């Protein structure tokens, strides 16, 4: 999460989210938080985050997610970037597991 500016007491916080990518049972959600000074009308981008969420079925286990339909250029850009973040995240996980195994065998 990237914190960019504070939200002052009495200001209006707006939280927007969009699903950027779906895989078999999980998705990436991009979140943007803006704050507005109700006296001046000034708006500030205060925080952004990418959240990975897993769909859980009624049985408590991961459930299949429908594929994401991307239409607009903005949706396509977000999807491409989310795909790259996922690839990098999975590669990092693999690298860390490999390093952990090597450290336990030395």
N, CA, C and O atoms as a GROMACS GRO file, in nm:
protein
  424
    1UNK      N    1   0.085  -0.117   0.000
    1UNK     CA    2   0.000   0.000   0.000
    1UNK      C    3   0.090   0.123   0.000
    1UNK      O    4   0.191   0.128   0.070
    2UNK      N    5   0.052   0.220  -0.078
    2UNK     CA    6   0.127   0.344  -0.086
    2UNK      C    7   0.044   0.456  -0.021
    2UNK      O    8  -0.064   0.490  -0.071
    3UNK      N    9   0.095   0.512   0.089
    3UNK     CA   10   0.029   0.625   0.154
    3UNK      C   11   0.089   0.752   0.098
    3UNK      O   12   0.210   0.772   0.105
    4UNK      N   13   0.004   0.838   0.043
    4UNK     CA   14   0.052   0.958  -0.024
    4UNK      C   15   0.019   1.085   0.051
    4UNK      O   16   0.094   1.183   0.044
    5UNK      N   17  -0.092   1.087   0.123
    5UNK     CA   18  -0.135   1.207   0.196
    5UNK      C   19  -0.233   1.165   0.306
    5UNK      O   20  -0.300   1.063   0.293
    6UNK      N   21  -0.240   1.243   0.412
    6UNK     CA   22  -0.334   1.210   0.520
    6UNK      C   23  -0.478   1.247   0.484
    6UNK      O   24  -0.502   1.329   0.396
    7UNK      N   25  -0.570   1.185   0.554
    7UNK     CA   26  -0.711   1.224   0.546
    7UNK      C   27  -0.742   1.294   0.678
    7UNK      O   28  -0.735   1.232   0.784
    8UNK      N   29  -0.777   1.420   0.671
    8UNK     CA   30  -0.804   1.500   0.791
    8UNK      C   31  -0.942   1.470   0.848
    8UNK      O   32  -1.035   1.434   0.776
    9UNK      N   33  -0.953   1.487   0.979
    9UNK     CA   34  -1.081   1.469   1.047
    9UNK      C   35  -1.185   1.562   0.985
    9UNK      O   36  -1.161   1.681   0.969
   10UNK      N   37  -1.301   1.506   0.951
   10UNK     CA   38  -1.408   1.584   0.890
   10UNK      C   39  -1.407   1.585   0.739
   10UNK      O   40  -1.501   1.634   0.677
   11UNK      N   41  -1.302   1.532   0.678
   11UNK     CA   42  -1.296   1.525   0.533
   11UNK      C   43  -1.375   1.404   0.484
   11UNK      O   44  -1.406   1.314   0.561
   12UNK      N   45  -1.408   1.404   0.358
   12UNK     CA   46  -1.483   1.296   0.296
   12UNK      C   47  -1.384   1.202   0.226
   12UNK      O   48  -1.304   1.245   0.143
   13UNK      N   49  -1.391   1.074   0.261
   13UNK     CA   50  -1.304   0.974   0.198
   13UNK      C   51  -1.386   0.897   0.095
   13UNK      O   52  -1.497   0.852   0.123
   14UNK      N   53  -1.329   0.883  -0.024
   14UNK     CA   54  -1.392   0.806  -0.130
   14UNK      C   55  -1.299   0.690  -0.164
   14UNK      O   56  -1.181   0.710  -0.193
   15UNK      N   57  -1.353   0.571  -0.161
   15UNK     CA   58  -1.276   0.451  -0.194
   15UNK      C   59  -1.332   0.391  -0.322
   15UNK      O   60  -1.451   0.359  -0.330
   16UNK      N   61  -1.246   0.376  -0.421
   16UNK     CA   62  -1.285   0.316  -0.548
   16UNK      C   63  -1.201   0.190  -0.569
   16UNK      O   64  -1.084   0.185  -0.531
   17UNK      N   65  -1.262   0.090  -0.628
   17UNK     CA   66  -1.190  -0.035  -0.653
   17UNK      C   67  -1.229  -0.091  -0.789
   17UNK      O   68  -1.339  -0.068  -0.838
   18UNK      N   69  -1.136  -0.164  -0.848
   18UNK     CA   70  -1.165  -0.232  -0.975
   18UNK      C   71  -1.092  -0.366  -0.976
   18UNK      O   72  -0.980  -0.378  -0.928
   19UNK      N   73  -1.160  -0.465  -1.031
   19UNK     CA   74  -1.096  -0.595  -1.049
   19UNK      C   75  -1.010  -0.583  -1.175
   19UNK      O   76  -1.060  -0.552  -1.283
   20UNK      N   77  -0.880  -0.608  -1.158
   20UNK     CA   78  -0.786  -0.593  -1.268
   20UNK      C   79  -0.752  -0.725  -1.337
   20UNK      O   80  -0.714  -0.726  -1.454
   21UNK      N   81  -0.765  -0.835  -1.263
   21UNK     CA   82  -0.721  -0.965  -1.314
   21UNK      C   83  -0.792  -1.074  -1.236
   21UNK      O   84  -0.812  -1.061  -1.115
   22UNK      N   85  -0.830  -1.182  -1.303
   22UNK     CA   86  -0.879  -1.299  -1.233
   22UNK      C   87  -0.802  -1.421  -1.280
   22UNK      O   88  -0.763  -1.431  -1.396
   23UNK      N   89  -0.781  -1.513  -1.188
   23UNK     CA   90  -0.724  -1.643  -1.224
   23UNK      C   91  -0.828  -1.747  -1.183
   23UNK      O   92  -0.946  -1.715  -1.172
   24UNK      N   93  -0.786  -1.868  -1.162
   24UNK     CA   94  -0.882  -1.975  -1.135
   24UNK      C   95  -0.969  -1.947  -1.012
   24UNK      O   96  -1.091  -1.958  -1.019
   25UNK      N   97  -0.905  -1.910  -0.900
   25UNK     CA   98  -0.981  -1.888  -0.776
   25UNK      C   99  -0.950  -1.755  -0.708
   25UNK      O  100  -1.003  -1.727  -0.601
   26UNK      N  101  -0.865  -1.674  -0.769
   26UNK     CA  102  -0.829  -1.547  -0.705
   26UNK      C  103  -0.838  -1.432  -0.804
   26UNK      O  104  -0.852  -1.451  -0.924
   27UNK      N  105  -0.828  -1.312  -0.748
   27UNK     CA  106  -0.830  -1.193  -0.833
   27UNK      C  107  -0.746  -1.083  -0.769
   27UNK      O  108  -0.723  -1.083  -0.648
   28UNK      N  109  -0.702  -0.990  -0.854
   28UNK     CA  110  -0.635  -0.870  -0.805
   28UNK      C  111  -0.734  -0.756  -0.813
   28UNK      O  112  -0.799  -0.735  -0.916
   29UNK      N  113  -0.746  -0.682  -0.703
   29UNK     CA  114  -0.832  -0.565  -0.696
   29UNK      C  115  -0.743  -0.443  -0.674
   29UNK      O  116  -0.666  -0.439  -0.578
   30UNK      N  117  -0.755  -0.345  -0.761
   30UNK     CA  118  -0.685  -0.219  -0.743
   30UNK      C  119  -0.774  -0.126  -0.662
   30UNK      O  120  -0.892  -0.110  -0.692
   31UNK      N  121  -0.717  -0.064  -0.559
   31UNK     CA  122  -0.794   0.024  -0.470
   31UNK      C  123  -0.730   0.162  -0.470
   31UNK      O  124  -0.608   0.175  -0.462
   32UNK      N  125  -0.812   0.265  -0.480
   32UNK     CA  126  -0.765   0.404  -0.475
   32UNK      C  127  -0.851   0.478  -0.373
   32UNK      O  128  -0.974   0.468  -0.375
   33UNK      N  129  -0.784   0.551  -0.285
   33UNK     CA  130  -0.854   0.629  -0.182
   33UNK      C  131  -0.824   0.776  -0.204
   33UNK      O  132  -0.708   0.817  -0.209
   34UNK      N  133  -0.931   0.855  -0.217
   34UNK     CA  134  -0.920   1.000  -0.232
   34UNK      C  135  -0.989   1.066  -0.113
   34UNK      O  136  -1.083   1.010  -0.056
   35UNK      N  137  -0.942   1.183  -0.077
   35UNK     CA  138  -1.004   1.260   0.030
   35UNK      C  139  -1.042   1.396  -0.024
   35UNK      O  140  -0.974   1.454  -0.108
   36UNK      N  141  -1.153   1.448   0.027
   36UNK     CA  142  -1.200   1.580  -0.015
   36UNK      C  143  -1.222   1.667   0.107
   36UNK      O  144  -1.287   1.628   0.204
   37UNK      N  145  -1.166   1.787   0.101
   37UNK     CA  146  -1.191   1.887   0.204
   37UNK      C  147  -1.329   1.946   0.173
   37UNK      O  148  -1.345   2.014   0.071
   38UNK      N  149  -1.429   1.921   0.259
   38UNK     CA  150  -1.564   1.967   0.227
   38UNK      C  151  -1.580   2.119   0.228
   38UNK      O  152  -1.676   2.171   0.172
   39UNK      N  153  -1.487   2.190   0.291
   39UNK     CA  154  -1.496   2.336   0.295
   39UNK      C  155  -1.442   2.401   0.168
   39UNK      O  156  -1.500   2.496   0.116
   40UNK      N  157  -1.330   2.346   0.118
   40UNK     CA  158  -1.269   2.407  -0.002
   40UNK      C  159  -1.302   2.331  -0.130
   40UNK      O  160  -1.289   2.386  -0.239
   41UNK      N  161  -1.344   2.204  -0.118
   41UNK     CA  162  -1.368   2.123  -0.236
   41UNK      C  163  -1.243   2.060  -0.293
   41UNK      O  164  -1.250   1.986  -0.391
   42UNK      N  165  -1.127   2.089  -0.233
   42UNK     CA  166  -1.002   2.030  -0.281
   42UNK      C  167  -1.005   1.879  -0.262
   42UNK      O  168  -1.052   1.829  -0.160
   43UNK      N  169  -0.954   1.807  -0.362
   43UNK     CA  170  -0.946   1.662  -0.356
   43UNK      C  171  -0.801   1.618  -0.361
   43UNK      O  172  -0.720   1.678  -0.431
   44UNK      N  173  -0.770   1.514  -0.285
   44UNK     CA  174  -0.634   1.462  -0.276
   44UNK      C  175  -0.635   1.311  -0.292
   44UNK      O  176  -0.719   1.243  -0.232
   45UNK      N  177  -0.543   1.259  -0.370
   45UNK     CA  178  -0.520   1.115  -0.378
   45UNK      C  179  -0.440   1.080  -0.254
   45UNK      O  180  -0.328   1.128  -0.237
   46UNK      N  181  -0.495   0.995  -0.167
   46UNK     CA  182  -0.431   0.969  -0.038
   46UNK      C  183  -0.363   0.833  -0.028
   46UNK      O  184  -0.265   0.820   0.045
   47UNK      N  185  -0.413   0.732  -0.098
   47UNK     CA  186  -0.352   0.599  -0.089
   47UNK      C  187  -0.395   0.513  -0.206
   47UNK      O  188  -0.502   0.532  -0.264
   48UNK      N  189  -0.310   0.416  -0.239
   48UNK     CA  190  -0.340   0.317  -0.343
   48UNK      C  191  -0.289   0.182  -0.298
   48UNK      O  192  -0.190   0.173  -0.224
   49UNK      N  193  -0.355   0.076  -0.342
   49UNK     CA  194  -0.310  -0.059  -0.308
   49UNK      C  195  -0.360  -0.157  -0.413
   49UNK      O  196  -0.459  -0.133  -0.482
   50UNK      N  197  -0.288  -0.268  -0.422
   50UNK     CA  198  -0.332  -0.383  -0.499
   50UNK      C  199  -0.356  -0.495  -0.399
   50UNK      O  200  -0.267  -0.529  -0.321
   51UNK      N  201  -0.476  -0.550  -0.400
   51UNK     CA  202  -0.514  -0.652  -0.304
   51UNK      C  203  -0.545  -0.780  -0.380
   51UNK      O  204  -0.620  -0.778  -0.479
   52UNK      N  205  -0.489  -0.892  -0.335
   52UNK     CA  206  -0.522  -1.021  -0.393
   52UNK      C  207  -0.625  -1.087  -0.304
   52UNK      O  208  -0.605  -1.099  -0.183
   53UNK      N  209  -0.735  -1.129  -0.364
   53UNK     CA  210  -0.843  -1.191  -0.289
   53UNK      C  211  -0.873  -1.328  -0.348
   53UNK      O  212  -0.857  -1.350  -0.468
   54UNK      N  213  -0.915  -1.420  -0.261
   54UNK     CA  214  -0.950  -1.555  -0.304
   54UNK      C  215  -1.100  -1.574  -0.285
   54UNK      O  216  -1.155  -1.541  -0.180
   55UNK      N  217  -1.166  -1.627  -0.387
   55UNK     CA  218  -1.309  -1.658  -0.378
   55UNK      C  219  -1.325  -1.783  -0.293
   55UNK      O  220  -1.257  -1.884  -0.316
   56UNK      N  221  -1.414  -1.776  -0.195
   56UNK     CA  222  -1.438  -1.889  -0.106
   56UNK      C  223  -1.583  -1.934  -0.124
   56UNK      O  224  -1.676  -1.853  -0.117
   57UNK      N  225  -1.601  -2.064  -0.149
   57UNK     CA  226  -1.734  -2.118  -0.167
   57UNK      C  227  -1.803  -2.144  -0.034
   57UNK      O  228  -1.744  -2.125   0.072
   58UNK      N  229  -1.927  -2.189  -0.040
   58UNK     CA  230  -2.004  -2.216   0.081
   58UNK      C  231  -1.942  -2.329   0.163
   58UNK      O  232  -1.971  -2.342   0.282
   59UNK      N  233  -1.857  -2.411   0.100
   59UNK     CA  234  -1.789  -2.519   0.171
   59UNK      C  235  -1.660  -2.472   0.239
   59UNK      O  236  -1.590  -2.551   0.302
   60UNK      N  237  -1.630  -2.341   0.227
   60UNK     CA  238  -1.510  -2.286   0.290
   60UNK      C  239  -1.382  -2.306   0.210
   60UNK      O  240  -1.274  -2.272   0.258
   61UNK      N  241  -1.392  -2.362   0.091
   61UNK     CA  242  -1.275  -2.387   0.007
   61UNK      C  243  -1.272  -2.288  -0.109
   61UNK      O  244  -1.375  -2.232  -0.146
   62UNK      N  245  -1.152  -2.266  -0.167
   62UNK     CA  246  -1.144  -2.176  -0.284
   62UNK      C  247  -1.241  -2.220  -0.393
   62UNK      O  248  -1.255  -2.339  -0.422
   63UNK      N  249  -1.307  -2.122  -0.451
   63UNK     CA  250  -1.408  -2.148  -0.555
   63UNK      C  251  -1.366  -2.083  -0.686
   63UNK      O  252  -1.292  -1.984  -0.688
   64UNK      N  253  -1.414  -2.139  -0.795
   64UNK     CA  254  -1.381  -2.086  -0.928
   64UNK      C  255  -1.438  -1.946  -0.946
   64UNK      O  256  -1.549  -1.916  -0.904
   65UNK      N  257  -1.358  -1.862  -1.010
   65UNK     CA  258  -1.402  -1.726  -1.042
   65UNK      C  259  -1.430  -1.718  -1.191
   65UNK      O  260  -1.363  -1.784  -1.271
   66UNK      N  261  -1.529  -1.639  -1.230
   66UNK     CA  262  -1.553  -1.622  -1.374
   66UNK      C  263  -1.438  -1.542  -1.435
   66UNK      O  264  -1.376  -1.461  -1.367
   67UNK      N  265  -1.410  -1.565  -1.562
   67UNK     CA  266  -1.304  -1.487  -1.627
   67UNK      C  267  -1.342  -1.339  -1.634
   67UNK      O  268  -1.459  -1.303  -1.645
   68UNK      N  269  -1.240  -1.256  -1.628
   68UNK     CA  270  -1.260  -1.112  -1.636
   68UNK      C  271  -1.275  -1.071  -1.783
   68UNK      O  272  -1.196  -1.113  -1.868
   69UNK      N  273  -1.374  -0.991  -1.812
   69UNK     CA  274  -1.394  -0.939  -1.947
   69UNK      C  275  -1.337  -0.797  -1.950
   69UNK      O  276  -1.386  -0.708  -1.880
   70UNK      N  277  -1.233  -0.776  -2.031
   70UNK     CA  278  -1.172  -0.644  -2.043
   70UNK      C  279  -1.208  -0.588  -2.179
   70UNK      O  280  -1.190  -0.653  -2.282
   71UNK      N  281  -1.259  -0.465  -2.178
   71UNK     CA  282  -1.307  -0.404  -2.302
   71UNK      C  283  -1.233  -0.274  -2.333
   71UNK      O  284  -1.176  -0.258  -2.441
   72UNK      N  285  -1.234  -0.182  -2.239
   72UNK     CA  286  -1.176  -0.050  -2.265
   72UNK      C  287  -1.023  -0.056  -2.263
   72UNK      O  288  -0.965  -0.148  -2.206
   73UNK      N  289  -0.958   0.041  -2.326
   73UNK     CA  290  -0.812   0.047  -2.320
   73UNK      C  291  -0.760   0.052  -2.176
   73UNK      O  292  -0.657  -0.008  -2.146
   74UNK      N  293  -0.829   0.124  -2.088
   74UNK     CA  294  -0.788   0.132  -1.948
   74UNK      C  295  -0.797  -0.005  -1.881
   74UNK      O  296  -0.707  -0.043  -1.806
   75UNK      N  297  -0.904  -0.078  -1.906
   75UNK     CA  298  -0.919  -0.213  -1.850
   75UNK      C  299  -0.810  -0.306  -1.904
   75UNK      O  300  -0.756  -0.388  -1.830
   76UNK      N  301  -0.779  -0.294  -2.031
   76UNK     CA  302  -0.674  -0.377  -2.092
   76UNK      C  303  -0.538  -0.345  -2.030
   76UNK      O  304  -0.460  -0.436  -2.002
   77UNK      N  305  -0.510  -0.216  -2.009
   77UNK     CA  306  -0.382  -0.176  -1.948
   77UNK      C  307  -0.372  -0.232  -1.807
   77UNK      O  308  -0.269  -0.289  -1.770
   78UNK      N  309  -0.479  -0.217  -1.728
   78UNK     CA  310  -0.478  -0.269  -1.591
   78UNK      C  311  -0.458  -0.420  -1.590
   78UNK      O  312  -0.386  -0.473  -1.505
   79UNK      N  313  -0.522  -0.490  -1.684
   79UNK     CA  314  -0.511  -0.635  -1.690
   79UNK      C  315  -0.368  -0.678  -1.722
   79UNK      O  316  -0.315  -0.769  -1.660
   80UNK      N  317  -0.307  -0.612  -1.820
   80UNK     CA  318  -0.169  -0.645  -1.857
   80UNK      C  319  -0.075  -0.621  -1.740
   80UNK      O  320   0.010  -0.705  -1.710
   81UNK      N  321  -0.090  -0.507  -1.673
   81UNK     CA  322  -0.004  -0.476  -1.559
   81UNK      C  323  -0.027  -0.573  -1.443
   81UNK      O  324   0.069  -0.614  -1.377
   82UNK      N  325  -0.152  -0.611  -1.419
   82UNK     CA  326  -0.183  -0.706  -1.311
   82UNK      C  327  -0.125  -0.844  -1.343
   82UNK      O  328  -0.077  -0.914  -1.254
   83UNK      N  329  -0.130  -0.882  -1.469
   83UNK     CA  330  -0.072  -1.010  -1.511
   83UNK      C  331   0.077  -1.012  -1.481
   83UNK      O  332   0.130  -1.112  -1.434
   84UNK      N  333   0.145  -0.902  -1.509
   84UNK     CA  334   0.289  -0.892  -1.483
   84UNK      C  335   0.318  -0.894  -1.333
   84UNK      O  336   0.412  -0.959  -1.289
   85UNK      N  337   0.237  -0.823  -1.254
   85UNK     CA  338   0.256  -0.827  -1.107
   85UNK      C  339   0.239  -0.969  -1.054
   85UNK      O  340   0.316  -1.013  -0.969
   86UNK      N  341   0.139  -1.040  -1.105
   86UNK     CA  342   0.116  -1.178  -1.061
   86UNK      C  343   0.236  -1.266  -1.097
   86UNK      O  344   0.283  -1.345  -1.015
   87UNK      N  345   0.284  -1.252  -1.220
   87UNK     CA  346   0.400  -1.331  -1.263
   87UNK      C  347   0.520  -1.304  -1.173
   87UNK      O  348   0.589  -1.397  -1.131
   88UNK      N  349   0.545  -1.177  -1.143
   88UNK     CA  350   0.658  -1.140  -1.058
   88UNK      C  351   0.639  -1.193  -0.915
   88UNK      O  352   0.734  -1.240  -0.853
   89UNK      N  353   0.516  -1.185  -0.864
   89UNK     CA  354   0.487  -1.234  -0.729
   89UNK      C  355   0.509  -1.385  -0.719
   89UNK      O  356   0.567  -1.434  -0.622
   90UNK      N  357   0.462  -1.459  -0.819
   90UNK     CA  358   0.480  -1.604  -0.818
   90UNK      C  359   0.627  -1.641  -0.834
   90UNK      O  360   0.673  -1.737  -0.773
   91UNK      N  361   0.701  -1.566  -0.915
   91UNK     CA  362   0.844  -1.591  -0.931
   91UNK      C  363   0.918  -1.564  -0.800
   91UNK      O  364   1.006  -1.641  -0.762
   92UNK      N  365   0.882  -1.456  -0.733
   92UNK     CA  366   0.944  -1.424  -0.604
   92UNK      C  367   0.917  -1.534  -0.503
   92UNK      O  368   1.007  -1.576  -0.431
   93UNK      N  369   0.793  -1.582  -0.499
   93UNK     CA  370   0.759  -1.691  -0.406
   93UNK      C  371   0.844  -1.814  -0.434
   93UNK      O  372   0.896  -1.877  -0.342
   94UNK      N  373   0.859  -1.849  -0.563
   94UNK     CA  374   0.940  -1.964  -0.601
   94UNK      C  375   1.087  -1.944  -0.562
   94UNK      O  376   1.150  -2.035  -0.509
   95UNK      N  377   1.140  -1.825  -0.586
   95UNK     CA  378   1.279  -1.795  -0.550
   95UNK      C  379   1.301  -1.804  -0.400
   95UNK      O  380   1.402  -1.858  -0.355
   96UNK      N  381   1.207  -1.752  -0.321
   96UNK     CA  382   1.219  -1.758  -0.176
   96UNK      C  383   1.212  -1.901  -0.124
   96UNK      O  384   1.286  -1.937  -0.032
   97UNK      N  385   1.124  -1.981  -0.181
   97UNK     CA  386   1.115  -2.122  -0.140
   97UNK      C  387   1.244  -2.196  -0.173
   97UNK      O  388   1.292  -2.276  -0.092
   98UNK      N  389   1.300  -2.170  -0.291
   98UNK     CA  390   1.426  -2.233  -0.330
   98UNK      C  391   1.538  -2.192  -0.235
   98UNK      O  392   1.617  -2.276  -0.192
   99UNK      N  393   1.546  -2.064  -0.201
   99UNK     CA  394   1.650  -2.015  -0.110
   99UNK      C  395   1.633  -2.074   0.029
   99UNK      O  396   1.731  -2.109   0.094
  100UNK      N  397   1.508  -2.085   0.075
  100UNK     CA  398   1.482  -2.142   0.207
  100UNK      C  399   1.527  -2.288   0.212
  100UNK      O  400   1.586  -2.332   0.312
  101UNK      N  401   1.501  -2.364   0.104
  101UNK     CA  402   1.543  -2.503   0.099
  101UNK      C  403   1.695  -2.516   0.099
  101UNK      O  404   1.751  -2.603   0.165
  102UNK      N  405   1.761  -2.427   0.025
  102UNK     CA  406   1.907  -2.430   0.020
  102UNK      C  407   1.966  -2.396   0.156
  102UNK      O  408   2.065  -2.456   0.197
  103UNK      N  409   1.906  -2.301   0.229
  103UNK     CA  410   1.957  -2.262   0.360
  103UNK      C  411   1.936  -2.370   0.464
  103UNK      O  412   2.015  -2.380   0.558
  104UNK      N  413   1.833  -2.451   0.451
  104UNK     CA  414   1.809  -2.557   0.550
  104UNK      C  415   1.898  -2.678   0.524
  104UNK      O  416   1.916  -2.761   0.613
  105UNK      N  417   1.956  -2.689   0.403
  105UNK     CA  418   2.041  -2.802   0.369
  105UNK      C  419   2.189  -2.770   0.385
  105UNK      O  420   2.274  -2.855   0.359
  106UNK      N  421   2.222  -2.649   0.427
  106UNK     CA  422   2.364  -2.613   0.440
  106UNK      C  423   2.405  -2.608   0.584
  106UNK      O  424   2.521  -2.580   0.613
   0.00000   0.00000   0.00000
